[in-house]
Amino acid sequence: MQQYDVMVVGAGMVGLSIAAYLGQQGISVAVADPSLQHPIEATNAAMGTAVDDYDLRVSALSAESQTLLAQLGAWPLIERKQPYHHMHVWDGEGTGSVSFHCQDLHRPDLGHIVENRHTLAALRQVVEQLPVTLLPYAVAYIDNPQDDWTPVMLANDTLVSACLVVGADGAHSRVRQWAGLSTREWDYQHHAIVATLRMQQPLQNTAWQRFRPQGPLALLPLAGDEQLASIVWSTEVAEAQALMQLDAKDFAEQLALAFENRLGSVLEVSQRAAIPLRQRHAKHYVSAGVALAGDAAHTIHPLAGQGVNLGFKDARVLSEEVVRACQRGLHPGSLAILQRYQRRRQSDNLATMAAMEGFKRLFAAQNPWFRLARNQGMRWFDACLPVKQHIMQKAMGL
């Protein structure tokens, strides 16, 4: 039987980050995911600047996430990344607005917009240069720990075992289910429409977001063309379904109207996808021999783009705890070690999730007096630089 210190289930951005971190520290690691049968070239697709040449899924990577990726050696390998210097948020039902600028923090940028497939490709390149075993198979099941080893049966009938199994297999994590780690969750009754657009006017290195009563609409700048934008349009299910049924021309008109024509008309629209939104949070991230990270442990509303950044924080902290345990000759899958990871990450994740839920409810409220107070609060917040600096530093992980 093949044995590893750590078996990572899931070859997404979080799972590959954990594998790269541990592999660089000389810890024996395997990654299991059927997507690994595809070469990097299939992940890192066309580099053209037509609207359909961009990944529909992008992430607003914080300074802290960039630091981790740089530490792993992946950041220089990302072929296409767009810094944004400015963020402008406004209330679609009032006059309140807030602007953030990197100059307020004496930073070169507020973060980078990166297509998920390019981040994945860079991490794959890093992992493939390390003594990390890549197993291009699904996991059939995980058995109960035996003598400090957790057996893992792969779909090709290969049995392996690990001191620690990491569930980085997404929101519908099978590892979480096998480990019996329950969740608290609810449906937002929202779908997020994602697409790539070509706007009439340039995005000015700015992330734009309008809060509508039905949900937020964000336009994010993309590398390669200053008129290109990635949208995340979160709205109620009925409106999302109606928007998805429109042809490209009518959808472009509705989007420009929802965005108040701030950047002129929408010239082109790529293919679209609608993603159901649901909040989940595992009551416990760990059990003996098992730990959850990223979306397997928590999913939140995308209105502030913090989901993947929380996942990268999980990856860094879990890796630190595993390395510390191995350096001290301790079992990396012991509950005492894993509970340190849970304590370090769970409160931060819960606080961020609570803040996102608060923002969502704040801008959904339609009472006129509440709306007036909301807009006055936004104007006060925008004028109070020290408070804005604190919030920006927190969001960027500084």
Contacts in CASP RR format, 6 or more apart in sequence:
PFRMAT RR
TARGET T0000
AUTHOR 0000-0000-0000
METHOD contacts of the structure
MODEL  1
MQQYDVMVVGAGMVGLSIAAYLGQQGISVAVADPSLQHPIEATNAAMGTA
VDDYDLRVSALSAESQTLLAQLGAWPLIERKQPYHHMHVWDGEGTGSVSF
HCQDLHRPDLGHIVENRHTLAALRQVVEQLPVTLLPYAVAYIDNPQDDWT
PVMLANDTLVSACLVVGADGAHSRVRQWAGLSTREWDYQHHAIVATLRMQ
QPLQNTAWQRFRPQGPLALLPLAGDEQLASIVWSTEVAEAQALMQLDAKD
FAEQLALAFENRLGSVLEVSQRAAIPLRQRHAKHYVSAGVALAGDAAHTI
HPLAGQGVNLGFKDARVLSEEVVRACQRGLHPGSLAILQRYQRRRQSDNL
ATMAAMEGFKRLFAAQNPWFRLARNQGMRWFDACLPVKQHIMQKAMGL
1 151 0 8 1.000
1 159 0 8 1.000
1 160 0 8 1.000
1 161 0 8 1.000
2 30 0 8 1.000
2 133 0 8 1.000
2 158 0 8 1.000
2 160 0 8 1.000
2 161 0 8 1.000
3 28 0 8 1.000
3 149 0 8 1.000
3 160 0 8 1.000
3 161 0 8 1.000
3 162 0 8 1.000
4 28 0 8 1.000
4 29 0 8 1.000
4 30 0 8 1.000
4 133 0 8 1.000
4 160 0 8 1.000
4 161 0 8 1.000
4 162 0 8 1.000
4 163 0 8 1.000
5 22 0 8 1.000
5 27 0 8 1.000
5 28 0 8 1.000
5 29 0 8 1.000
5 162 0 8 1.000
5 163 0 8 1.000
5 164 0 8 1.000
5 322 0 8 1.000
5 326 0 8 1.000
5 332 0 8 1.000
6 18 0 8 1.000
6 19 0 8 1.000
6 22 0 8 1.000
6 27 0 8 1.000
6 28 0 8 1.000
6 29 0 8 1.000
6 30 0 8 1.000
6 162 0 8 1.000
6 163 0 8 1.000
6 164 0 8 1.000
6 165 0 8 1.000
6 166 0 8 1.000
6 322 0 8 1.000
6 332 0 8 1.000
7 29 0 8 1.000
7 30 0 8 1.000
7 31 0 8 1.000
7 32 0 8 1.000
7 150 0 8 1.000
7 152 0 8 1.000
7 160 0 8 1.000
7 161 0 8 1.000
7 162 0 8 1.000
7 164 0 8 1.000
7 165 0 8 1.000
7 166 0 8 1.000
8 15 0 8 1.000
8 16 0 8 1.000
8 18 0 8 1.000
8 19 0 8 1.000
8 29 0 8 1.000
8 30 0 8 1.000
8 31 0 8 1.000
8 32 0 8 1.000
8 166 0 8 1.000
8 167 0 8 1.000
8 168 0 8 1.000
9 31 0 8 1.000
9 32 0 8 1.000
9 33 0 8 1.000
9 139 0 8 1.000
9 152 0 8 1.000
9 165 0 8 1.000
9 166 0 8 1.000
9 167 0 8 1.000
9 168 0 8 1.000
9 169 0 8 1.000
9 174 0 8 1.000
9 175 0 8 1.000
10 31 0 8 1.000
10 32 0 8 1.000
10 33 0 8 1.000
10 167 0 8 1.000
10 168 0 8 1.000
10 169 0 8 1.000
10 170 0 8 1.000
11 31 0 8 1.000
11 32 0 8 1.000
11 33 0 8 1.000
11 35 0 8 1.000
11 36 0 8 1.000
11 124 0 8 1.000
11 134 0 8 1.000
12 33 0 8 1.000
12 35 0 8 1.000
12 120 0 8 1.000
12 123 0 8 1.000
12 168 0 8 1.000
13 59 0 8 1.000
13 116 0 8 1.000
13 119 0 8 1.000
13 120 0 8 1.000
13 123 0 8 1.000
13 308 0 8 1.000
13 311 0 8 1.000
13 312 0 8 1.000
14 168 0 8 1.000
14 293 0 8 1.000
14 294 0 8 1.000
14 295 0 8 1.000
14 308 0 8 1.000
14 311 0 8 1.000
14 312 0 8 1.000
14 314 0 8 1.000
14 315 0 8 1.000
15 31 0 8 1.000
15 166 0 8 1.000
15 168 0 8 1.000
15 293 0 8 1.000
15 315 0 8 1.000
16 31 0 8 1.000
16 120 0 8 1.000
16 123 0 8 1.000
16 124 0 8 1.000
16 126 0 8 1.000
16 127 0 8 1.000
17 68 0 8 1.000
17 69 0 8 1.000
17 72 0 8 1.000
17 74 0 8 1.000
17 123 0 8 1.000
17 312 0 8 1.000
17 315 0 8 1.000
17 316 0 8 1.000
17 319 0 8 1.000
18 29 0 8 1.000
18 166 0 8 1.000
18 168 0 8 1.000
18 293 0 8 1.000
18 315 0 8 1.000
18 318 0 8 1.000
18 319 0 8 1.000
19 29 0 8 1.000
19 31 0 8 1.000
19 127 0 8 1.000
19 130 0 8 1.000
19 132 0 8 1.000
20 72 0 8 1.000
20 73 0 8 1.000
20 74 0 8 1.000
20 123 0 8 1.000
20 126 0 8 1.000
20 127 0 8 1.000
20 130 0 8 1.000
20 132 0 8 1.000
21 71 0 8 1.000
21 72 0 8 1.000
21 315 0 8 1.000
21 316 0 8 1.000
21 319 0 8 1.000
21 323 0 8 1.000
22 29 0 8 1.000
22 319 0 8 1.000
22 322 0 8 1.000
22 323 0 8 1.000
23 29 0 8 1.000
23 130 0 8 1.000
23 131 0 8 1.000
23 132 0 8 1.000
24 72 0 8 1.000
24 130 0 8 1.000
25 319 0 8 1.000
25 323 0 8 1.000
25 326 0 8 1.000
26 131 0 8 1.000
27 322 0 8 1.000
27 323 0 8 1.000
27 326 0 8 1.000
27 332 0 8 1.000
28 131 0 8 1.000
28 133 0 8 1.000
29 132 0 8 1.000
29 133 0 8 1.000
30 132 0 8 1.000
30 133 0 8 1.000
30 134 0 8 1.000
30 135 0 8 1.000
30 160 0 8 1.000
30 162 0 8 1.000
31 127 0 8 1.000
31 132 0 8 1.000
31 133 0 8 1.000
31 134 0 8 1.000
31 135 0 8 1.000
32 135 0 8 1.000
32 137 0 8 1.000
32 138 0 8 1.000
32 139 0 8 1.000
32 152 0 8 1.000
32 154 0 8 1.000
33 135 0 8 1.000
33 136 0 8 1.000
33 138 0 8 1.000
33 169 0 8 1.000
34 136 0 8 1.000
34 137 0 8 1.000
34 138 0 8 1.000
34 155 0 8 1.000
35 136 0 8 1.000
36 134 0 8 1.000
36 135 0 8 1.000
36 136 0 8 1.000
37 136 0 8 1.000
40 121 0 8 1.000
40 124 0 8 1.000
40 125 0 8 1.000
40 128 0 8 1.000
43 117 0 8 1.000
43 120 0 8 1.000
43 121 0 8 1.000
43 124 0 8 1.000
44 79 0 8 1.000
44 117 0 8 1.000
44 118 0 8 1.000
44 120 0 8 1.000
44 121 0 8 1.000
45 53 0 8 1.000
45 55 0 8 1.000
45 117 0 8 1.000
46 53 0 8 1.000
47 53 0 8 1.000
47 79 0 8 1.000
47 80 0 8 1.000
49 224 0 8 1.000
49 225 0 8 1.000
49 228 0 8 1.000
51 195 0 8 1.000
51 196 0 8 1.000
51 197 0 8 1.000
51 198 0 8 1.000
51 228 0 8 1.000
51 268 0 8 1.000
51 269 0 8 1.000
51 270 0 8 1.000
52 196 0 8 1.000
52 270 0 8 1.000
52 271 0 8 1.000
54 115 0 8 1.000
54 196 0 8 1.000
54 222 0 8 1.000
54 228 0 8 1.000
54 230 0 8 1.000
54 270 0 8 1.000
55 115 0 8 1.000
55 116 0 8 1.000
55 117 0 8 1.000
55 118 0 8 1.000
56 194 0 8 1.000
56 195 0 8 1.000
56 196 0 8 1.000
56 230 0 8 1.000
56 270 0 8 1.000
56 271 0 8 1.000
56 272 0 8 1.000
56 273 0 8 1.000
57 115 0 8 1.000
57 116 0 8 1.000
57 117 0 8 1.000
57 194 0 8 1.000
58 113 0 8 1.000
58 114 0 8 1.000
58 115 0 8 1.000
58 116 0 8 1.000
58 220 0 8 1.000
58 222 0 8 1.000
58 230 0 8 1.000
59 113 0 8 1.000
59 114 0 8 1.000
59 116 0 8 1.000
59 119 0 8 1.000
59 305 0 8 1.000
59 308 0 8 1.000
59 309 0 8 1.000
60 84 0 8 1.000
60 111 0 8 1.000
60 112 0 8 1.000
60 113 0 8 1.000
60 207 0 8 1.000
60 220 0 8 1.000
60 305 0 8 1.000
60 309 0 8 1.000
61 69 0 8 1.000
61 81 0 8 1.000
61 111 0 8 1.000
61 112 0 8 1.000
61 113 0 8 1.000
61 114 0 8 1.000
61 119 0 8 1.000
61 308 0 8 1.000
61 309 0 8 1.000
61 312 0 8 1.000
62 111 0 8 1.000
62 309 0 8 1.000
62 395 0 8 1.000
62 396 0 8 1.000
62 397 0 8 1.000
63 107 0 8 1.000
63 111 0 8 1.000
63 396 0 8 1.000
63 397 0 8 1.000
63 398 0 8 1.000
64 309 0 8 1.000
64 312 0 8 1.000
64 313 0 8 1.000
64 396 0 8 1.000
64 397 0 8 1.000
64 398 0 8 1.000
65 308 0 8 1.000
65 309 0 8 1.000
65 312 0 8 1.000
66 75 0 8 1.000
66 111 0 8 1.000
66 112 0 8 1.000
68 312 0 8 1.000
68 315 0 8 1.000
68 316 0 8 1.000
69 75 0 8 1.000
69 78 0 8 1.000
69 119 0 8 1.000
69 122 0 8 1.000
69 123 0 8 1.000
69 312 0 8 1.000
70 76 0 8 1.000
72 123 0 8 1.000
72 126 0 8 1.000
73 122 0 8 1.000
73 126 0 8 1.000
74 119 0 8 1.000
74 122 0 8 1.000
74 123 0 8 1.000
74 125 0 8 1.000
74 126 0 8 1.000
75 122 0 8 1.000
77 121 0 8 1.000
77 122 0 8 1.000
77 125 0 8 1.000
77 126 0 8 1.000
78 114 0 8 1.000
78 118 0 8 1.000
78 119 0 8 1.000
78 121 0 8 1.000
78 122 0 8 1.000
79 118 0 8 1.000
79 121 0 8 1.000
79 122 0 8 1.000
80 114 0 8 1.000
80 115 0 8 1.000
80 118 0 8 1.000
80 223 0 8 1.000
80 224 0 8 1.000
81 112 0 8 1.000
81 113 0 8 1.000
81 114 0 8 1.000
81 118 0 8 1.000
81 223 0 8 1.000
82 112 0 8 1.000
82 113 0 8 1.000
82 114 0 8 1.000
82 205 0 8 1.000
82 221 0 8 1.000
82 222 0 8 1.000
82 223 0 8 1.000
82 224 0 8 1.000
83 108 0 8 1.000
83 109 0 8 1.000
83 110 0 8 1.000
83 111 0 8 1.000
83 112 0 8 1.000
83 205 0 8 1.000
84 109 0 8 1.000
84 110 0 8 1.000
84 111 0 8 1.000
84 112 0 8 1.000
84 113 0 8 1.000
84 205 0 8 1.000
84 206 0 8 1.000
84 207 0 8 1.000
84 220 0 8 1.000
84 221 0 8 1.000
85 101 0 8 1.000
85 102 0 8 1.000
85 103 0 8 1.000
85 108 0 8 1.000
85 109 0 8 1.000
85 110 0 8 1.000
85 205 0 8 1.000
85 206 0 8 1.000
86 99 0 8 1.000
86 100 0 8 1.000
86 101 0 8 1.000
86 102 0 8 1.000
86 110 0 8 1.000
86 204 0 8 1.000
86 205 0 8 1.000
86 206 0 8 1.000
86 207 0 8 1.000
87 99 0 8 1.000
87 100 0 8 1.000
87 101 0 8 1.000
87 110 0 8 1.000
87 206 0 8 1.000
87 207 0 8 1.000
87 208 0 8 1.000
87 209 0 8 1.000
88 97 0 8 1.000
88 98 0 8 1.000
88 99 0 8 1.000
88 100 0 8 1.000
88 206 0 8 1.000
88 207 0 8 1.000
88 208 0 8 1.000
88 209 0 8 1.000
89 97 0 8 1.000
89 98 0 8 1.000
89 99 0 8 1.000
89 209 0 8 1.000
89 210 0 8 1.000
89 211 0 8 1.000
90 96 0 8 1.000
90 97 0 8 1.000
90 98 0 8 1.000
90 209 0 8 1.000
90 210 0 8 1.000
90 211 0 8 1.000
90 378 0 8 1.000
91 97 0 8 1.000
91 211 0 8 1.000
91 363 0 8 1.000
91 371 0 8 1.000
91 374 0 8 1.000
91 375 0 8 1.000
91 378 0 8 1.000
92 210 0 8 1.000
92 211 0 8 1.000
92 212 0 8 1.000
92 260 0 8 1.000
93 211 0 8 1.000
93 212 0 8 1.000
93 213 0 8 1.000
93 366 0 8 1.000
93 371 0 8 1.000
94 371 0 8 1.000
94 375 0 8 1.000
95 375 0 8 1.000
95 379 0 8 1.000
96 374 0 8 1.000
96 375 0 8 1.000
96 376 0 8 1.000
96 377 0 8 1.000
96 378 0 8 1.000
96 379 0 8 1.000
96 382 0 8 1.000
97 378 0 8 1.000
97 379 0 8 1.000
97 382 0 8 1.000
98 378 0 8 1.000
98 381 0 8 1.000
98 382 0 8 1.000
98 388 0 8 1.000
99 382 0 8 1.000
100 110 0 8 1.000
100 388 0 8 1.000
100 392 0 8 1.000
101 110 0 8 1.000
102 108 0 8 1.000
102 109 0 8 1.000
102 110 0 8 1.000
104 385 0 8 1.000
104 388 0 8 1.000
104 389 0 8 1.000
104 392 0 8 1.000
105 389 0 8 1.000
105 392 0 8 1.000
105 393 0 8 1.000
105 396 0 8 1.000
105 398 0 8 1.000
107 396 0 8 1.000
110 207 0 8 1.000
110 392 0 8 1.000
110 396 0 8 1.000
111 396 0 8 1.000
113 207 0 8 1.000
113 220 0 8 1.000
113 221 0 8 1.000
113 222 0 8 1.000
113 223 0 8 1.000
113 230 0 8 1.000
115 222 0 8 1.000
116 308 0 8 1.000
127 134 0 8 1.000
128 134 0 8 1.000
135 154 0 8 1.000
135 158 0 8 1.000
135 160 0 8 1.000
137 154 0 8 1.000
137 155 0 8 1.000
137 156 0 8 1.000
137 158 0 8 1.000
138 154 0 8 1.000
138 155 0 8 1.000
139 152 0 8 1.000
139 153 0 8 1.000
139 154 0 8 1.000
139 155 0 8 1.000
139 169 0 8 1.000
139 174 0 8 1.000
139 175 0 8 1.000
140 153 0 8 1.000
140 154 0 8 1.000
140 155 0 8 1.000
140 157 0 8 1.000
141 152 0 8 1.000
141 153 0 8 1.000
141 178 0 8 1.000
142 150 0 8 1.000
142 151 0 8 1.000
142 152 0 8 1.000
142 153 0 8 1.000
142 165 0 8 1.000
142 175 0 8 1.000
142 178 0 8 1.000
142 179 0 8 1.000
142 290 0 8 1.000
143 150 0 8 1.000
143 151 0 8 1.000
143 152 0 8 1.000
143 153 0 8 1.000
144 150 0 8 1.000
145 288 0 8 1.000
145 289 0 8 1.000
146 161 0 8 1.000
148 163 0 8 1.000
148 331 0 8 1.000
148 333 0 8 1.000
149 161 0 8 1.000
149 162 0 8 1.000
149 163 0 8 1.000
150 161 0 8 1.000
150 162 0 8 1.000
150 163 0 8 1.000
150 164 0 8 1.000
150 165 0 8 1.000
150 289 0 8 1.000
150 290 0 8 1.000
151 159 0 8 1.000
151 160 0 8 1.000
151 161 0 8 1.000
152 159 0 8 1.000
152 160 0 8 1.000
152 161 0 8 1.000
152 162 0 8 1.000
152 165 0 8 1.000
153 159 0 8 1.000
154 160 0 8 1.000
163 289 0 8 1.000
163 331 0 8 1.000
163 332 0 8 1.000
163 333 0 8 1.000
164 289 0 8 1.000
164 290 0 8 1.000
164 291 0 8 1.000
164 322 0 8 1.000
164 332 0 8 1.000
164 333 0 8 1.000
164 338 0 8 1.000
165 175 0 8 1.000
165 289 0 8 1.000
165 290 0 8 1.000
165 291 0 8 1.000
166 175 0 8 1.000
166 290 0 8 1.000
166 291 0 8 1.000
166 292 0 8 1.000
166 293 0 8 1.000
166 318 0 8 1.000
167 173 0 8 1.000
167 175 0 8 1.000
167 176 0 8 1.000
167 290 0 8 1.000
167 291 0 8 1.000
167 292 0 8 1.000
167 293 0 8 1.000
167 296 0 8 1.000
168 292 0 8 1.000
168 293 0 8 1.000
168 294 0 8 1.000
168 296 0 8 1.000
168 315 0 8 1.000
169 175 0 8 1.000
169 296 0 8 1.000
170 294 0 8 1.000
170 295 0 8 1.000
170 296 0 8 1.000
171 278 0 8 1.000
171 280 0 8 1.000
171 295 0 8 1.000
171 296 0 8 1.000
171 299 0 8 1.000
173 292 0 8 1.000
173 295 0 8 1.000
173 296 0 8 1.000
175 290 0 8 1.000
175 292 0 8 1.000
175 296 0 8 1.000
176 183 0 8 1.000
176 282 0 8 1.000
176 292 0 8 1.000
176 296 0 8 1.000
176 297 0 8 1.000
179 287 0 8 1.000
179 290 0 8 1.000
179 292 0 8 1.000
180 287 0 8 1.000
181 282 0 8 1.000
181 283 0 8 1.000
181 284 0 8 1.000
181 285 0 8 1.000
181 286 0 8 1.000
181 287 0 8 1.000
181 290 0 8 1.000
181 292 0 8 1.000
182 282 0 8 1.000
182 283 0 8 1.000
182 284 0 8 1.000
183 280 0 8 1.000
183 281 0 8 1.000
183 282 0 8 1.000
183 283 0 8 1.000
184 280 0 8 1.000
184 281 0 8 1.000
184 283 0 8 1.000
185 278 0 8 1.000
185 279 0 8 1.000
185 280 0 8 1.000
185 281 0 8 1.000
186 278 0 8 1.000
186 279 0 8 1.000
187 276 0 8 1.000
187 277 0 8 1.000
187 278 0 8 1.000
188 277 0 8 1.000
188 278 0 8 1.000
188 279 0 8 1.000
188 301 0 8 1.000
188 360 0 8 1.000
189 236 0 8 1.000
189 237 0 8 1.000
190 215 0 8 1.000
190 234 0 8 1.000
190 235 0 8 1.000
190 236 0 8 1.000
190 237 0 8 1.000
190 240 0 8 1.000
190 276 0 8 1.000
190 277 0 8 1.000
190 301 0 8 1.000
191 234 0 8 1.000
191 235 0 8 1.000
191 236 0 8 1.000
191 237 0 8 1.000
191 240 0 8 1.000
191 241 0 8 1.000
191 274 0 8 1.000
191 275 0 8 1.000
191 276 0 8 1.000
191 277 0 8 1.000
192 232 0 8 1.000
192 233 0 8 1.000
192 234 0 8 1.000
192 240 0 8 1.000
192 274 0 8 1.000
192 275 0 8 1.000
192 277 0 8 1.000
192 302 0 8 1.000
193 231 0 8 1.000
193 232 0 8 1.000
193 233 0 8 1.000
193 234 0 8 1.000
193 235 0 8 1.000
193 240 0 8 1.000
193 243 0 8 1.000
193 244 0 8 1.000
193 272 0 8 1.000
193 273 0 8 1.000
193 274 0 8 1.000
193 275 0 8 1.000
194 230 0 8 1.000
194 231 0 8 1.000
194 232 0 8 1.000
194 233 0 8 1.000
194 272 0 8 1.000
194 273 0 8 1.000
194 274 0 8 1.000
194 275 0 8 1.000
195 230 0 8 1.000
195 231 0 8 1.000
195 269 0 8 1.000
195 270 0 8 1.000
195 271 0 8 1.000
195 272 0 8 1.000
195 273 0 8 1.000
196 222 0 8 1.000
196 228 0 8 1.000
196 229 0 8 1.000
196 230 0 8 1.000
196 231 0 8 1.000
196 269 0 8 1.000
196 270 0 8 1.000
197 219 0 8 1.000
197 228 0 8 1.000
197 229 0 8 1.000
197 230 0 8 1.000
197 231 0 8 1.000
197 252 0 8 1.000
197 255 0 8 1.000
197 266 0 8 1.000
197 267 0 8 1.000
197 268 0 8 1.000
197 269 0 8 1.000
197 270 0 8 1.000
198 225 0 8 1.000
198 227 0 8 1.000
198 228 0 8 1.000
198 229 0 8 1.000
198 266 0 8 1.000
198 267 0 8 1.000
198 268 0 8 1.000
199 219 0 8 1.000
199 227 0 8 1.000
199 228 0 8 1.000
199 229 0 8 1.000
199 263 0 8 1.000
199 264 0 8 1.000
199 265 0 8 1.000
199 266 0 8 1.000
199 267 0 8 1.000
200 227 0 8 1.000
200 263 0 8 1.000
200 264 0 8 1.000
200 265 0 8 1.000
200 266 0 8 1.000
200 267 0 8 1.000
201 227 0 8 1.000
201 263 0 8 1.000
201 264 0 8 1.000
202 226 0 8 1.000
202 227 0 8 1.000
202 263 0 8 1.000
203 219 0 8 1.000
203 220 0 8 1.000
203 221 0 8 1.000
203 226 0 8 1.000
203 227 0 8 1.000
203 228 0 8 1.000
203 229 0 8 1.000
203 263 0 8 1.000
204 221 0 8 1.000
204 226 0 8 1.000
205 221 0 8 1.000
205 226 0 8 1.000
206 221 0 8 1.000
207 218 0 8 1.000
207 219 0 8 1.000
207 220 0 8 1.000
207 221 0 8 1.000
208 218 0 8 1.000
208 219 0 8 1.000
208 220 0 8 1.000
208 259 0 8 1.000
208 262 0 8 1.000
208 263 0 8 1.000
209 216 0 8 1.000
209 217 0 8 1.000
209 218 0 8 1.000
209 219 0 8 1.000
209 303 0 8 1.000
210 216 0 8 1.000
210 217 0 8 1.000
210 258 0 8 1.000
210 259 0 8 1.000
210 260 0 8 1.000
210 262 0 8 1.000
211 363 0 8 1.000
212 235 0 8 1.000
212 258 0 8 1.000
212 363 0 8 1.000
213 363 0 8 1.000
213 364 0 8 1.000
213 366 0 8 1.000
214 235 0 8 1.000
214 236 0 8 1.000
214 239 0 8 1.000
215 234 0 8 1.000
215 235 0 8 1.000
215 236 0 8 1.000
215 303 0 8 1.000
215 360 0 8 1.000
215 363 0 8 1.000
215 364 0 8 1.000
216 232 0 8 1.000
216 234 0 8 1.000
216 303 0 8 1.000
216 363 0 8 1.000
217 231 0 8 1.000
217 232 0 8 1.000
217 233 0 8 1.000
217 234 0 8 1.000
217 235 0 8 1.000
217 255 0 8 1.000
217 258 0 8 1.000
217 259 0 8 1.000
218 231 0 8 1.000
218 232 0 8 1.000
218 233 0 8 1.000
218 303 0 8 1.000
219 229 0 8 1.000
219 230 0 8 1.000
219 231 0 8 1.000
219 259 0 8 1.000
219 263 0 8 1.000
220 229 0 8 1.000
220 230 0 8 1.000
220 231 0 8 1.000
220 232 0 8 1.000
221 228 0 8 1.000
221 229 0 8 1.000
222 228 0 8 1.000
222 229 0 8 1.000
222 230 0 8 1.000
227 267 0 8 1.000
229 263 0 8 1.000
231 255 0 8 1.000
232 302 0 8 1.000
233 240 0 8 1.000
233 243 0 8 1.000
233 255 0 8 1.000
233 258 0 8 1.000
234 277 0 8 1.000
234 301 0 8 1.000
234 302 0 8 1.000
234 303 0 8 1.000
235 243 0 8 1.000
240 274 0 8 1.000
241 274 0 8 1.000
243 251 0 8 1.000
243 254 0 8 1.000
244 272 0 8 1.000
244 274 0 8 1.000
246 254 0 8 1.000
248 268 0 8 1.000
248 269 0 8 1.000
251 269 0 8 1.000
251 272 0 8 1.000
252 265 0 8 1.000
252 266 0 8 1.000
252 267 0 8 1.000
252 268 0 8 1.000
252 269 0 8 1.000
253 265 0 8 1.000
253 266 0 8 1.000
255 266 0 8 1.000
255 269 0 8 1.000
256 264 0 8 1.000
256 265 0 8 1.000
256 266 0 8 1.000
277 301 0 8 1.000
277 302 0 8 1.000
278 299 0 8 1.000
279 299 0 8 1.000
279 300 0 8 1.000
279 301 0 8 1.000
279 353 0 8 1.000
279 357 0 8 1.000
280 295 0 8 1.000
280 298 0 8 1.000
280 299 0 8 1.000
281 297 0 8 1.000
281 298 0 8 1.000
281 349 0 8 1.000
281 350 0 8 1.000
281 353 0 8 1.000
282 292 0 8 1.000
282 296 0 8 1.000
282 297 0 8 1.000
282 298 0 8 1.000
284 342 0 8 1.000
285 291 0 8 1.000
285 292 0 8 1.000
285 293 0 8 1.000
285 297 0 8 1.000
285 338 0 8 1.000
285 341 0 8 1.000
285 342 0 8 1.000
285 345 0 8 1.000
285 346 0 8 1.000
286 292 0 8 1.000
286 335 0 8 1.000
286 338 0 8 1.000
286 339 0 8 1.000
286 341 0 8 1.000
286 342 0 8 1.000
287 335 0 8 1.000
287 338 0 8 1.000
288 333 0 8 1.000
288 334 0 8 1.000
288 335 0 8 1.000
288 338 0 8 1.000
289 333 0 8 1.000
289 334 0 8 1.000
289 335 0 8 1.000
289 338 0 8 1.000
290 338 0 8 1.000
291 318 0 8 1.000
291 333 0 8 1.000
291 338 0 8 1.000
291 341 0 8 1.000
293 311 0 8 1.000
293 314 0 8 1.000
293 315 0 8 1.000
293 318 0 8 1.000
294 307 0 8 1.000
294 310 0 8 1.000
294 311 0 8 1.000
294 314 0 8 1.000
294 315 0 8 1.000
295 307 0 8 1.000
295 311 0 8 1.000
297 314 0 8 1.000
297 345 0 8 1.000
297 349 0 8 1.000
298 310 0 8 1.000
298 349 0 8 1.000
298 353 0 8 1.000
299 307 0 8 1.000
300 306 0 8 1.000
300 307 0 8 1.000
300 310 0 8 1.000
300 352 0 8 1.000
300 353 0 8 1.000
300 356 0 8 1.000
301 356 0 8 1.000
301 357 0 8 1.000
301 360 0 8 1.000
303 356 0 8 1.000
303 359 0 8 1.000
303 360 0 8 1.000
304 355 0 8 1.000
304 356 0 8 1.000
304 359 0 8 1.000
304 395 0 8 1.000
306 352 0 8 1.000
306 356 0 8 1.000
306 395 0 8 1.000
310 348 0 8 1.000
310 349 0 8 1.000
310 352 0 8 1.000
313 345 0 8 1.000
313 348 0 8 1.000
314 345 0 8 1.000
314 349 0 8 1.000
317 341 0 8 1.000
317 344 0 8 1.000
317 345 0 8 1.000
318 341 0 8 1.000
318 345 0 8 1.000
321 332 0 8 1.000
321 337 0 8 1.000
321 338 0 8 1.000
321 340 0 8 1.000
321 341 0 8 1.000
321 344 0 8 1.000
322 332 0 8 1.000
322 337 0 8 1.000
324 337 0 8 1.000
325 331 0 8 1.000
325 332 0 8 1.000
325 333 0 8 1.000
325 334 0 8 1.000
325 337 0 8 1.000
326 332 0 8 1.000
330 337 0 8 1.000
331 337 0 8 1.000
362 374 0 8 1.000
363 374 0 8 1.000
365 371 0 8 1.000
365 374 0 8 1.000
381 387 0 8 1.000
381 388 0 8 1.000
382 388 0 8 1.000
392 398 0 8 1.000
END
